[in-house]
Amino acid sequence: MPNAVCLCTSLYLKRFNLPLLRYLSQTGSVAQWEYEQEFDEPSSIEGAMELLASYLRINPEPVDLIGHGIGGLLGLLMTRRYPELVRSLTLLSVSAHPAVTWQSQYYAHRHFFQCDRHSLLVQIAYHLFGYRDADILDRLAVLLRNDLDYALSPHSLFGQAVISPMSCPKPLLVCGSEDDLIIGKPAIEQWKSELKDGDRYSLFPNGRHFFHYFNAQDVGREIKKFWRSLWELQEMQS
């Protein structure tokens, strides 16, 4: 069974987790839990959380959870409801107001800007990744469109979810990128008031919203350092 589990709530964006998972798996057992939603199934964070809990109960020991974006929101809610199943939580590009995501930004822009869907997604793709090549941005816009249509999300055209800042009952690592135009430095820094003794906070200088893809080794080293601090603390207490 894995020691760590990365939460993937979008099959269309899961490729951006792979470099980090490859790095982390060099020294430990790491799995990626994937949530796939049926076309006629309502989007339900609650349902995804119960499926995840069933999966984690199979593991004889609590695991280290990693979540980016909505995966991070799922991990935070999961850790608060079932702390006995989780050893630690690492959040990547997750605001202190955890329901704020690129999807919520997209729907907000749809209400205020008069442009077609694809053009707006191309603009958001640029903000998320920083690429300037038109062909790359077009392909990324298609991925984002599929993510909107088929992936787990608390947001829709009918309304965007709002979740107030909340504490994490387990050891927490919060990571973000200073040049993330979606979950910017102020949104990450707001976590400081929620951090406990032993929790960690790290801002990377670049990489935008998917900084863990562009800086997989640097992010991976920070996560391993966090895990190592937990092992050392456990050894001292045993």
URUR-V513876 format. One record per run of one state. SS is the DSSP state (2 for helix, 1 for strand, 0 for the rest). FROM is the first residue (numbers start at 1). TO is the last residue. If there is no record, write none. Layout:
# URUR-V513876
SS;FROM;TO
SS;FROM;TO
This chain:
# URUR-V513876
0;1;3
1;4;8
0;9;13
2;14;24
0;25;29
1;30;34
0;35;44
2;45;57
0;58;62
1;63;68
0;69;69
2;70;81
0;82;82
2;83;85
1;86;92
0;93;101
2;102;112
0;113;116
2;117;129
0;130;133
2;134;150
0;151;155
1;156;156
0;157;158
1;159;159
0;160;170
1;171;177
0;178;184
2;185;194
0;195;199
1;200;204
0;205;207
2;208;214
0;215;215
2;216;237
0;238;238
